[in-house]
Amino acid sequence: MVLDELMVLDKWPIGSQVYVFHPGQINVIHPGQIYCNAIVIDIRCSGMWREVKVHYQGWPCEYDEWILERSSRLDIRTKNDEIDVVP
């Protein structure tokens, strides 16, 4: 295992509550750059290519998305954070 793989291993385990950044094409009603509440529901691959599947809270399952675990689109969500769920 190379050093880079160690750095991304298990960063977002299943059940992690995260924010996912969307650059603006997500909804005509909300055209700006937004963060959406999501939860990690699955994991695939390993090391540098490890991906997490996120489910957007308040959205239908067809919008679930695979994102590289090391992506800058993911951010940790803490209990004190408040964010609007964009349906």
Phi and psi in degrees as a GROMACS rama.xvg file:
@    title "Ramachandran Plot"
@    xaxis  label "Phi"
@    yaxis  label "Psi"
@TYPE xy
-86.3844  162.365  VAL-2
-56.5209  -41.5163  LEU-3
-59.1669  -36.8289  ASP-4
-66.9257  -35.7748  GLU-5
-65.2879  -32.5013  LEU-6
-70.9089  -24.5636  MET-7
-108.952  -1.439  VAL-8
-65.5096  123.462  LEU-9
57.1004  36.3711  ASP-10
-67.2894  -41.0277  LYS-11
-124.371  88.028  TRP-12
-69.5822  162.449  PRO-13
-56.2064  135.346  ILE-14
97.0919  -9.53119  GLY-15
-63.8959  135.725  SER-16
-94.9589  125.336  GLN-17
-133.316  164.363  VAL-18
-101.893  141.1  TYR-19
-119.677  125.292  VAL-20
-80.1684  133.447  PHE-21
-122.696  128.669  HIS-22
-73.3522  -9.08516  PRO-23
139.499  -15.7341  GLY-24
-89.7147  11.0835  GLN-25
-72.3981  -31.2769  ILE-26
-160.18  135.677  ASN-27
-62.9046  -35.2478  VAL-28
-69.6306  -32.4605  ILE-29
-120.346  75.3849  HIS-30
-77.2082  -12.1013  PRO-31
-79.6962  178.676  GLY-32
-76.0955  127.012  GLN-33
-136.343  158.726  ILE-34
-107.707  135.911  TYR-35
-114.163  142.934  CYS-36
-67.1479  135.349  ASN-37
-150.346  165.763  ALA-38
-131.419  140.733  ILE-39
-76.2609  122.572  VAL-40
-114.236  -11.5314  ILE-41
-161.414  161.529  ASP-42
-138.113  143  ILE-43
-142.606  157.348  ARG-44
66.3568  -170.692  CYS-45
-153.412  169.472  SER-46
61.9491  -138.396  GLY-47
-62.5843  -23.0482  MET-48
-102.854  10.2356  TRP-49
-63.6829  132.353  ARG-50
-122.495  149.969  GLU-51
-116.848  142.72  VAL-52
-98.2952  125.506  LYS-53
-109.857  142.763  VAL-54
-110.987  121.527  HIS-55
-76.4129  123.009  TYR-56
-66.9656  128.329  GLN-57
90.2608  -0.0869276  GLY-58
-112.357  152.104  TRP-59
-64.7133  156.696  PRO-60
-60.9779  -24.5932  CYS-61
-65.8095  -12.4495  GLU-62
-93.2158  -0.0919143  TYR-63
-55.9163  146.97  ASP-64
-142.549  140.563  GLU-65
-87.8975  129.551  TRP-66
-133.766  138.633  ILE-67
-56.9085  134.296  LEU-68
-60.4191  -30.8868  GLU-69
-87.3846  5.55809  ARG-70
-64.6411  143.008  SER-71
-75.5269  -5.68144  SER-72
-73.0395  -18.7011  ARG-73
-95.7891  139.506  LEU-74
-143.701  148.156  ASP-75
-70.6549  145.561  ILE-76
-113.574  126.658  ARG-77
-104.624  167.219  THR-78
-61.6509  -30.1728  LYS-79
-83.3363  -11.1137  ASN-80
-72.9571  141.991  ASP-81
-125.143  133.797  GLU-82
-148.217  145.204  ILE-83
-75.708  136.578  ASP-84
-84.575  122.291  VAL-85
-96.1366  107.49  VAL-86
